[in-house]
Amino acid sequence: MLLFSTILSISPKVTKEDFIKLVIEWNQNSSHKENIVSGLEWNGERNVRFGKDDLWLDIEEYALEEIVAIRHEKREESGVIWDTDYVMNFREHKMAIRLDRSYAPEALKLDSAFSTPHFITLLIQKGFLEDDGDLAVERTPHSIDVRNLDLLADIIKGRKQYRLPIVYVSRTYHDEDPVDVGILAGRLKGVAHVLKQDSNVTNSRLKTLCNGENEYYGAIGIYFPNPTVGHRKYTYRNEMGYDMTLLERVIRVVVQYSNAQMIDTLYTWQGVNNALLRENLQLQRDRISEELDEKEALKRAKNEAEDLLDAFDDDFRRLQRQVEELTRVNEALQFENQGLRAKLDAGDAIPVLTMGDEADLYPGEIKDLLLAVLSDAAVNMNEDMRRADVVKDILQNNDYQRLSEKRAEQLKLLLKSYDRMTPRLRTELEHLGFVITEEGKHYKLTYYGDERYQAAFSKTPSDVRSGKNGAQDIVRRMM
């Protein structure tokens, strides 16, 4: 199962020896002692393997395309196989890094502590990575202040794009970071640029530059290079402190995007090995064609036949290993599919819908809203309709608790006779998820800090029905 994949632009100054030595350094200095291949003494060889069957490092060179591929493999006693591949194309100055694990049930979910490989840190420290346009590939965030607002504005408006996604982290209403931006940048090193707003005092200027399209008050925007994926926006939900759920969600989305990118087969370990095998067979075929002519065919038939048998015995053994490897990959995929099906079957019910990008503003909100829509629709359905039977079945089997309906009734009761913002009313509204701020003669209510859902209430209303009308508007748009 693919856990991680990325392609990085590498400086032309990096040689094949530099690359191989860095991979060896990565392995020999690993903090995970169980991953270190013992007795690894490299003397410049190519097409060589070090280690044992359960723990090895293999270096293969495909000279025709100026590619060096290195695989580190560890087989655990449980049968789980970890493969880490580094494939460097010296003609294009690009490197593919991939981490695979044979199927295990826990592999279905991205580890909450997942971070891109330490090898990328070594590439950064050695200065081996090429800049992505005018942005260096770093493991720390880039600061956005009054001096470089135009850079961020160009990204938001789509006037400037980069090879890697851009993750922009705005400051909260209280001028704090919504997440630990240092951790975010460290865990996304090599797969995204993290830009952090230094202070929310730049909000108004940025809003003007971007026609109001910028993230603010803790929201995080992800700007993908692929126009079909485009832009994702995630809202800060906490009133104070780091939002760990937001941090993990952004990391998960970016890593999933990186893993989903299609790459050429010559940037994979298996693709390079297949190319080497084809090249070797072609070279032998060409050599045999050149050496065998009609006059000497009878004389040398016996010797040539013996040479051919020896040569093809070697190739046959390589092909056997190749078949074994492909069989293992195929079996891993079969086990993965079986595991996914088993995980699905183990649940109490089969999911009908797949979640999109919206997150619950409070526990169970999205499920409750969907059930509310179905409940309202069911009222106008004839009982003899297939549609009615399906909707009724879903409502009966999903514990519809009418959460949004109860919240709406509570809000209407609180605002029924609104004439001012009392301390008690403020507390009750905040318990319902509203962030309350003051803007001139009005209070602004933002539902769970999401600026898409806002309402304004006069500090000194002249209309006795203003609270009731405002509550109805909030219920219609937000609940």
C-alpha positions as CSV (number, residue, x, y, z in Angstrom):
1,M,0.0,0.0,0.0
2,L,1.4,3.3,-1.0
3,L,2.0,5.5,2.1
4,F,3.9,8.4,0.6
5,S,5.1,9.6,-2.9
6,T,6.7,12.7,-4.2
7,I,9.0,14.0,-6.9
8,L,11.6,16.7,-6.1
9,S,13.7,18.8,-8.4
10,I,17.4,18.3,-7.6
11,S,20.3,20.6,-8.2
12,P,22.4,19.6,-11.3
13,K,25.5,19.7,-9.1
14,V,24.5,16.5,-7.4
15,T,26.4,13.5,-8.8
16,K,25.5,9.8,-8.8
17,E,28.1,9.3,-6.0
18,D,26.6,12.1,-4.0
19,F,23.1,10.6,-4.3
20,I,24.2,7.0,-3.4
21,K,26.3,8.2,-0.4
22,L,23.4,10.2,0.9
23,V,21.1,7.2,0.8
24,I,23.7,5.2,2.6
25,E,24.1,7.9,5.2
26,W,20.4,8.0,5.7
27,N,20.4,4.3,6.4
28,Q,23.5,3.9,8.4
29,N,22.6,6.9,10.7
30,S,19.0,6.0,11.1
31,S,17.5,6.5,14.6
32,H,15.6,3.2,14.0
33,K,18.4,0.7,14.6
34,E,16.3,-2.2,13.3
35,N,16.4,-0.5,9.8
36,I,20.2,-0.3,9.5
37,V,21.7,-2.7,7.0
38,S,24.8,-4.2,8.7
39,G,28.1,-4.6,6.8
40,L,27.3,-2.0,4.2
41,E,30.6,-0.9,2.7
42,W,30.1,0.7,-0.6
43,N,33.2,1.1,-2.9
44,G,31.5,2.7,-5.9
45,E,29.8,-0.4,-7.2
46,R,26.6,-0.4,-9.2
47,N,23.9,-3.1,-9.5
48,V,24.8,-4.5,-6.0
49,R,22.8,-5.6,-3.0
50,F,23.8,-5.4,0.6
51,G,22.2,-7.2,3.6
52,K,20.1,-10.3,4.1
53,D,16.8,-11.5,2.8
54,D,14.8,-9.8,5.5
55,L,16.7,-6.5,5.5
56,W,18.6,-5.2,2.4
57,L,19.6,-2.2,0.3
58,D,20.0,-2.6,-3.5
59,I,21.6,-0.1,-5.9
60,E,20.7,-0.3,-9.6
61,E,22.0,1.9,-12.4
62,Y,20.2,2.3,-15.7
63,A,23.0,4.0,-17.6
64,L,21.1,4.4,-20.9
65,E,18.7,6.8,-19.2
66,E,21.1,8.1,-16.5
67,I,19.0,6.7,-13.7
68,V,20.0,5.3,-10.4
69,A,17.4,3.5,-8.3
70,I,17.9,2.4,-4.7
71,R,15.5,0.3,-2.7
72,H,15.6,-0.4,1.1
73,E,13.4,-3.3,2.1
74,K,12.6,-4.6,5.6
75,R,10.5,-7.7,6.2
76,E,9.1,-8.0,9.7
77,E,8.4,-11.3,11.5
78,S,4.6,-10.6,11.1
79,G,5.1,-10.7,7.3
80,V,4.7,-7.0,6.8
81,I,7.1,-5.6,4.2
82,W,8.4,-2.1,4.1
83,D,9.9,-0.7,0.9
84,T,11.5,2.7,0.6
85,D,12.5,3.7,-2.9
86,Y,14.8,6.5,-4.1
87,V,14.9,6.9,-7.9
88,M,17.1,9.7,-9.3
89,N,17.0,10.7,-12.9
90,F,20.2,12.6,-13.6
91,R,19.1,13.7,-17.1
92,E,16.0,15.5,-15.8
93,H,17.5,16.3,-12.3
94,K,14.5,14.9,-10.5
95,M,14.1,12.4,-7.7
96,A,11.2,10.2,-6.8
97,I,10.7,9.1,-3.2
98,R,8.2,6.5,-2.4
99,L,7.3,4.6,0.8
100,D,5.2,1.4,0.5
101,R,4.0,-1.1,3.0
102,S,2.4,-4.5,2.3
103,Y,-1.2,-4.5,3.4
104,A,-2.0,-4.4,7.1
105,P,-5.5,-3.3,8.5
106,E,-4.0,-0.3,10.3
107,A,-2.5,1.0,7.1
108,L,-6.0,2.1,5.9
109,K,-5.6,5.2,8.0
110,L,-2.8,7.8,7.8
111,D,-0.8,7.7,11.0
112,S,-1.7,10.9,13.0
113,A,2.1,11.3,13.6
114,F,2.9,10.9,9.9
115,S,5.7,13.1,8.6
116,T,7.4,13.1,5.2
117,P,10.6,11.0,5.2
118,H,13.7,12.2,7.1
119,F,15.7,11.8,3.8
120,I,14.1,15.0,2.6
121,T,15.6,16.8,5.6
122,L,19.0,15.5,4.5
123,L,18.4,16.8,1.0
124,I,17.5,20.3,2.4
125,Q,20.5,20.3,4.8
126,K,22.9,19.4,2.0
127,G,21.5,22.0,-0.3
128,F,20.6,19.4,-2.9
129,L,17.0,20.6,-3.6
130,E,16.3,23.2,-6.3
131,D,14.1,26.1,-5.5
132,D,10.5,25.9,-6.7
133,G,10.4,29.2,-8.7
134,D,11.1,31.9,-6.2
135,L,10.3,29.8,-3.2
136,A,13.0,27.6,-1.5
137,V,11.8,24.1,-0.5
138,E,12.1,24.3,3.3
139,R,11.1,22.4,6.4
140,T,10.1,25.7,8.0
141,P,7.3,28.1,7.1
142,H,7.8,31.2,4.9
143,S,6.6,34.4,6.6
144,I,4.1,36.7,5.0
145,D,4.2,40.4,6.0
146,V,3.6,43.8,4.5
147,R,6.8,43.4,2.4
148,N,5.6,40.4,0.4
149,L,1.8,40.6,0.4
150,D,1.9,40.8,-3.4
151,L,3.4,37.3,-3.5
152,L,0.5,35.9,-1.5
153,A,-2.1,37.9,-3.5
154,D,-0.7,36.5,-6.8
155,I,-1.0,32.9,-5.4
156,I,-4.6,33.5,-4.2
157,K,-5.6,35.1,-7.5
158,G,-4.0,32.4,-9.6
159,R,-1.5,34.7,-11.2
160,K,1.5,32.7,-9.8
161,Q,1.8,28.9,-9.5
162,Y,4.3,26.5,-8.1
163,R,5.1,22.9,-8.7
164,L,4.3,22.1,-5.0
165,P,1.0,23.1,-3.3
166,I,0.9,26.3,-1.2
167,V,-0.5,26.1,2.3
168,Y,-1.4,29.5,3.6
169,V,-2.1,29.9,7.4
170,S,-3.8,33.1,8.4
171,R,-3.7,34.5,12.0
172,T,-6.7,34.2,14.2
173,Y,-8.9,37.0,15.4
174,H,-6.7,37.2,18.5
175,D,-3.6,37.4,16.3
176,E,-2.3,33.9,17.1
177,D,-1.5,30.9,14.9
178,P,-4.4,28.5,14.5
179,V,-2.1,25.5,14.4
180,D,1.6,24.9,15.3
181,V,2.9,26.2,11.9
182,G,6.4,24.9,12.6
183,I,5.1,21.3,13.0
184,L,2.9,21.7,9.9
185,A,5.9,22.8,7.8
186,G,8.1,20.1,9.2
187,R,5.6,17.3,8.5
188,L,4.9,18.6,5.0
189,K,8.5,19.2,3.9
190,G,9.1,18.3,0.3
191,V,5.4,18.1,-0.6
192,A,4.1,21.7,0.1
193,H,5.2,25.2,0.8
194,V,3.8,26.6,4.1
195,L,3.2,30.3,4.2
196,K,2.3,31.9,7.6
197,Q,0.8,35.3,8.1
198,D,2.9,37.2,10.7
199,S,0.1,39.5,11.9
200,N,-3.6,39.9,11.1
201,V,-3.0,43.7,10.7
202,T,-2.3,42.9,7.0
203,N,-5.9,41.5,6.6
204,S,-7.4,44.7,5.2
205,R,-4.6,45.3,2.7
206,L,-4.6,41.7,1.6
207,K,-8.4,41.8,1.3
208,T,-8.0,44.7,-1.1
209,L,-5.3,43.0,-3.2
210,C,-7.4,39.8,-3.4
211,N,-10.9,41.2,-3.8
212,G,-11.8,39.6,-0.5
213,E,-10.8,36.0,-1.6
214,N,-8.1,35.6,1.0
215,E,-8.3,33.4,4.1
216,Y,-8.4,35.3,7.5
217,Y,-8.9,34.8,11.2
218,G,-7.3,31.4,11.4
219,A,-8.6,29.9,8.2
220,I,-6.1,27.8,6.2
221,G,-6.1,27.8,2.4
222,I,-4.5,25.1,0.2
223,Y,-3.7,26.2,-3.4
224,F,-2.9,23.2,-5.6
225,P,-0.9,23.3,-8.8
226,N,-3.5,21.2,-10.6
227,P,-6.4,23.5,-11.7
228,T,-8.8,20.6,-11.5
229,V,-8.1,20.3,-7.8
230,G,-7.9,24.1,-7.4
231,H,-8.3,25.6,-3.9
232,R,-9.4,24.2,-0.6
233,K,-10.3,26.3,2.5
234,Y,-10.5,25.0,6.0
235,T,-11.9,27.2,8.9
236,Y,-10.4,27.5,12.3
237,R,-13.0,26.3,14.8
238,N,-11.4,27.0,18.2
239,E,-11.8,30.3,19.9
240,M,-8.3,30.0,21.5
241,G,-5.3,27.7,21.1
242,Y,-4.1,25.3,18.5
243,D,-6.7,23.3,16.5
244,M,-5.2,19.8,16.3
245,T,-8.0,18.5,14.1
246,L,-7.4,21.3,11.6
247,L,-3.6,20.5,11.5
248,E,-4.1,16.8,10.9
249,R,-6.8,17.5,8.2
250,V,-4.5,19.8,6.2
251,I,-1.6,17.3,6.4
252,R,-3.9,14.5,5.3
253,V,-5.3,16.4,2.3
254,V,-1.8,17.5,1.1
255,V,-0.2,14.0,1.5
256,Q,-3.2,12.4,-0.3
257,Y,-2.8,14.9,-3.2
258,S,0.9,14.1,-3.4
259,N,0.3,10.3,-3.4
260,A,-2.3,10.6,-6.1
261,Q,0.0,12.1,-8.7
262,M,0.8,10.0,-11.7
263,I,4.5,9.3,-12.3
264,D,6.5,7.8,-15.1
265,T,7.4,4.1,-14.6
266,L,11.1,5.0,-14.8
267,Y,10.6,6.9,-11.5
268,T,9.7,3.6,-9.8
269,W,11.9,0.8,-8.6
270,Q,10.0,-1.8,-10.6
271,G,10.0,0.3,-13.7
272,V,13.8,0.7,-13.7
273,N,14.4,-3.0,-13.0
274,N,12.1,-3.9,-15.9
275,A,13.9,-1.5,-18.2
276,L,17.3,-3.0,-17.1
277,L,16.1,-6.5,-17.8
278,R,14.8,-5.5,-21.3
279,E,18.1,-3.8,-22.1
280,N,20.1,-6.8,-21.0
281,L,18.1,-9.1,-23.2
282,Q,18.3,-6.8,-26.2
283,L,22.1,-6.5,-25.8
284,Q,22.5,-10.3,-25.7
285,R,20.2,-10.6,-28.8
286,D,22.3,-8.1,-30.7
287,R,25.6,-9.7,-29.7
288,I,24.4,-13.1,-30.8
289,S,23.2,-11.7,-34.2
290,E,26.5,-10.1,-34.8
291,E,28.7,-13.1,-33.9
292,L,26.7,-15.8,-35.7
293,D,27.3,-15.9,-39.4
294,E,26.6,-18.8,-41.8
295,K,30.1,-19.9,-42.4
296,E,31.1,-20.3,-38.7
297,A,27.7,-21.5,-37.5
298,L,28.4,-25.2,-37.6
299,K,31.8,-24.8,-36.1
300,R,30.8,-22.7,-33.2
301,A,27.3,-24.1,-32.7
302,K,28.2,-26.2,-29.7
303,N,30.2,-23.4,-27.9
304,E,27.6,-20.8,-28.7
305,A,24.8,-23.0,-27.5
306,E,26.7,-23.5,-24.2
307,D,27.2,-19.7,-23.9
308,L,23.6,-19.1,-24.7
309,L,22.4,-21.5,-22.1
310,D,24.7,-19.9,-19.4
311,A,23.5,-16.4,-20.4
312,F,19.8,-17.3,-20.5
313,D,20.2,-19.3,-17.2
314,D,21.2,-16.0,-15.6
315,D,18.3,-14.1,-17.3
316,F,15.9,-16.8,-16.4
317,R,16.8,-16.5,-12.7
318,R,16.4,-12.7,-12.9
319,L,13.0,-13.2,-14.6
320,Q,12.0,-15.6,-11.8
321,R,12.9,-13.0,-9.2
322,Q,10.9,-10.5,-11.3
323,V,7.9,-12.7,-11.4
324,E,8.2,-13.4,-7.7
325,E,8.3,-9.6,-7.0
326,L,5.3,-9.0,-9.3
327,T,3.4,-11.8,-7.7
328,R,4.1,-10.4,-4.2
329,V,2.9,-7.0,-5.3
330,N,-0.2,-8.6,-6.8
331,E,-0.9,-10.6,-3.7
332,A,-0.4,-7.4,-1.6
333,L,-3.1,-5.7,-3.6
334,Q,-5.4,-8.6,-3.3
335,F,-4.9,-8.6,0.5
336,E,-5.5,-4.9,0.5
337,N,-8.7,-5.2,-1.4
338,Q,-9.8,-8.1,0.9
339,G,-8.9,-6.0,4.0
340,L,-10.9,-3.1,2.7
341,R,-13.9,-5.3,2.1
342,A,-13.5,-6.9,5.5
343,K,-13.3,-3.5,7.2
344,L,-16.4,-2.5,5.3
345,D,-18.2,-5.7,6.2
346,A,-17.3,-5.4,9.8
347,G,-19.2,-2.2,10.2
348,D,-22.8,-2.1,11.5
349,A,-23.9,-0.8,8.1
350,I,-22.7,0.0,4.6
351,P,-22.1,3.8,4.0
352,V,-24.5,5.2,1.6
353,L,-22.6,8.5,1.0
354,T,-19.0,9.6,1.0
355,M,-18.0,12.7,3.0
356,G,-16.8,15.8,1.1
357,D,-14.7,18.6,2.3
358,E,-17.2,20.1,4.8
359,A,-16.5,19.3,8.5
360,D,-18.9,19.0,11.4
361,L,-19.3,22.4,13.1
362,Y,-20.4,20.4,16.2
363,P,-20.5,16.6,16.7
364,G,-23.0,14.9,14.4
365,E,-24.0,18.1,12.5
366,I,-23.6,16.9,8.9
367,K,-25.4,13.6,9.5
368,D,-28.2,15.4,11.3
369,L,-28.6,18.0,8.5
370,L,-28.8,15.3,5.9
371,L,-31.4,13.4,7.9
372,A,-33.3,16.7,8.4
373,V,-33.5,17.2,4.7
374,L,-34.7,13.6,4.2
375,S,-37.3,14.0,6.9
376,D,-38.7,17.2,5.4
377,A,-38.7,15.6,1.9
378,A,-40.5,12.5,3.2
379,V,-43.5,14.6,4.2
380,N,-44.4,15.2,0.6
381,M,-43.8,11.6,-0.6
382,N,-46.6,9.2,-1.3
383,E,-46.4,6.1,0.8
384,D,-46.5,3.8,-2.2
385,M,-43.3,5.2,-3.7
386,R,-40.0,3.4,-3.7
387,R,-38.4,6.7,-2.8
388,A,-40.5,7.0,0.3
389,D,-39.6,3.4,1.5
390,V,-35.8,4.1,1.0
391,V,-36.0,7.5,2.9
392,K,-38.0,6.0,5.7
393,D,-35.6,3.1,6.0
394,I,-32.6,5.5,6.3
395,L,-34.4,7.6,8.9
396,Q,-35.3,4.6,11.0
397,N,-31.8,3.2,11.0
398,N,-29.7,6.3,11.6
399,D,-30.8,7.5,15.0
400,Y,-32.2,10.9,13.8
401,Q,-31.9,13.1,16.9
402,R,-33.1,16.4,15.4
403,L,-30.1,18.2,16.7
404,S,-30.4,21.1,14.3
405,E,-34.1,21.4,15.0
406,K,-33.5,21.6,18.8
407,R,-30.7,24.2,18.3
408,A,-33.0,26.3,16.1
409,E,-35.7,26.3,18.8
410,Q,-33.2,27.3,21.4
411,L,-31.9,30.2,19.3
412,K,-35.4,31.4,18.6
413,L,-36.2,31.4,22.3
414,L,-33.0,33.3,23.2
415,L,-33.6,36.0,20.6
416,K,-37.4,36.3,20.8
417,S,-37.4,39.5,22.8
418,Y,-33.9,40.7,22.0
419,D,-33.3,44.4,22.9
420,R,-29.6,44.3,23.9
421,M,-26.6,41.9,24.3
422,T,-26.7,40.9,27.9
423,P,-23.9,38.8,29.5
424,R,-26.3,35.8,29.8
425,L,-27.4,36.1,26.2
426,R,-23.8,36.3,25.0
427,T,-22.9,33.2,27.0
428,E,-25.8,31.2,25.7
429,L,-25.1,32.2,22.1
430,E,-21.4,31.3,22.5
431,H,-22.6,27.9,23.8
432,L,-24.4,27.5,20.5
433,G,-21.2,28.1,18.6
434,F,-21.4,31.8,17.8
435,V,-18.3,34.0,17.9
436,I,-19.4,37.5,18.8
437,T,-17.5,40.6,17.8
438,E,-18.4,44.3,17.8
439,E,-18.4,46.4,14.6
440,G,-19.5,49.9,15.2
441,K,-23.2,50.0,16.1
442,H,-23.7,46.3,15.5
443,Y,-22.7,42.9,17.0
444,K,-21.5,40.4,14.4
445,L,-22.3,36.7,15.0
446,T,-20.1,34.2,13.2
447,Y,-21.3,30.6,13.4
448,Y,-18.4,28.5,14.7
449,G,-16.0,31.2,13.3
450,D,-16.9,30.3,9.7
451,E,-17.1,33.6,7.9
452,R,-19.6,32.2,5.4
453,Y,-22.2,32.2,8.1
454,Q,-22.6,35.6,9.7
455,A,-25.4,37.7,11.0
456,A,-25.5,41.3,12.4
457,F,-27.6,42.6,15.3
458,S,-28.0,46.2,16.3
459,K,-26.7,47.1,19.7
460,T,-29.8,49.3,20.3
461,P,-32.6,47.8,18.1
462,S,-35.6,50.1,17.4
463,D,-37.8,47.2,16.0
464,V,-39.1,44.9,18.7
465,R,-39.2,42.1,16.0
466,S,-35.6,42.4,15.1
467,G,-34.5,39.5,17.3
468,K,-37.2,37.2,16.0
469,N,-36.5,38.1,12.4
470,G,-32.8,37.7,13.0
471,A,-33.3,34.3,14.5
472,Q,-35.3,33.1,11.6
473,D,-32.7,34.3,9.2
474,I,-29.9,32.4,11.1
475,V,-32.0,29.2,11.2
476,R,-32.7,29.4,7.5
477,R,-29.0,30.0,6.5
478,M,-27.1,28.1,9.2
479,M,-29.1,25.5,10.8
